[in-house]
């Protein structure tokens, strides 16, 4: 009887406890990756840049969700002044949106909206489009600091899946390292 109660209690904890994602450290920030995402797959697409891709592998096509985290910069050449942060963030956001648009039809994006991520100035852009006729959507957040530029891109089907929405919320709750 005690074993049955213990098993039921453990089952209750596993089923009813809130899911806790893992913390992912990138440069000056920490991101709590939603539980449903797997990864990261990390690559270095160019010198001084790292890309980390998290994906919901179990999502049914055409509704997969992915979250891309890119850190570009470091070193003396990357040092920016605070007055430049938003302009640099908008420039990098425009470049990422152009790359996203090239892979889609019927692409539409909002104007960059100034927001705060981890207390720092950033831009937020929502977009929609079609990939091979399938409706897709995403949110792009870009924050520039004195050391690097960070791009956080959550995307998936349209309308956004719960997994994509969870990735967007995780990005909004980005934390700076002390």
N, C-alpha and C positions, 0 to 999 in steps of 0.2 A: 504494500500500500504506500509506504514512504517513497519507494522508487517511482511509482506511478505519479504521485504528487510532485516529485522533483522533476520528472520528465514533463509534466504539464506546465509547471512553473517555467522551466527553460524554454518550452515551446512558446509560451506566452511572451516571454522576454524577446525571443527571436522574431515572432510575428508582429507583436504590437509595439515594440520599441521603434522609435524613429530611426530611419536609415541614416547612417553617418558616413559621408564620403571621406576620402582621404585628402589630407592637406598636400598641395603641390607647391613647391617653392620655385619661384622664377625670379632671379635677380633681387630686386628690392621688395618683392611682393609675395604673398601667400594666397593661394586660391583653394577653396574647399571644392574638390571635384565631386559632382553628384554621384551617388552610389551606382547608378545604372551605367556610368561611363567606364570604359576600359582603356588602359594605356598608361602612360603615353608612348607613342612611337615618336622618337626624336631623330631629327636630322639637322644637318648644317647646310642650308641651301646656298649660302655664300659666306665669305669670311666675316667674322664678327656678328653672325646672326644664327640663332637657333630656333627651330620650329618644333613644337610639341603638339601631337594630334591625339585627342581622346575621342573615342567613338562608342556608340551604343550598338554593339555587334548584333544583338538579338532583335533589333527593330526590323519590322517588315518593310520591304521595298514597296512603295517609293518613299517611305517615311523614316529613313535613318536619321540619326542626329549625330553631329560631330561638333567638337569644340577645338579650335586651333588657338594655340598660344605662341606668339612669336616675340622674341626679344632681339632687338637689333641695336648694336652700339658697343659701348665700353671703350675706355681709353681716353686719352687727352683730346683726341679729335671729336669725340662724342659729347664733350662738355657743352651744355646749353645753358643759356641764361633764363631765369624764370619768365621773363617777358616773351621769350621765344617758344615756350612750351606748347601753347595752344596752336600757334601757326604750324609748328612742326607736326603736331598730332593731326591737324587737318590735312597736311600734305601727305603723310603716310596713309591716312584714311582714304584719301582720293586715289592713291596708287592701288590700294587693296581693293577698293570698289571697282576700279577699272579692270583689274584682273578677274574679279567675280563676274562682272558684266560680260566679259568676253566669252564666258562659258555658259551664258544664258540668253534666252530670248525674252521679249516683253519685260525687260528689266526696268524697275523703278526703285529709286532710293529717296529717302527723306534728306533734307538739308542737315548738315552736321549740327547736332544740338550740344551745347556746352553743359557738361555735367561734372561731378566729382567722383573719382574712384580712389578709394583709400585716402580721402581727403585732398587729393591732388586734381588739378584741372585736367579734363579729358573731353573727348568728343564721343557721341553716341549716334549711330546711324542705323536705321531700319531699312531693309530692302526686300523686294519680292521679284520673282522672275520664274522662268520655266527652264528646266533641263530636260532635253529630249521630250518635250511636251508635258512633263510632270511639273506641277506647281511647287515652287520652293520659296523659302524665306530665310531671313537671317538678321542678326544684329551684330554690328561691329562697334567695338569700343577701342579707342586708342588713347594712351596716356604717354606723354613725354616727360622725362625727368632730366636732371643734370648729367646722368650717366648713360641712359639708353631710352629707346622708344619701345613700348609694349603694345602689341595688337592682340585683342581678345575677340575671337570671331566664333559665334554660335550659329549653326545653320542646320536646316533640315527641311521637311515637307511644309507645305502651306495648306491649311493653317498650321501654326507651330504645334508640334507634339508636346506632351508633358515633359519629355526629356529635354527638348530644346528650350522650353521655358525654364526648366530647372538650371540649365547651363547659363542662361541669361541672368537669372537671379544670383547664381554663384559669382558671376563676374561683377555684378552690382555690389556684392558683399566682399569684394577683394580687400585684403588687409595689407597694410604696409608693415614691413619688418621694423622692429625697434632699432 
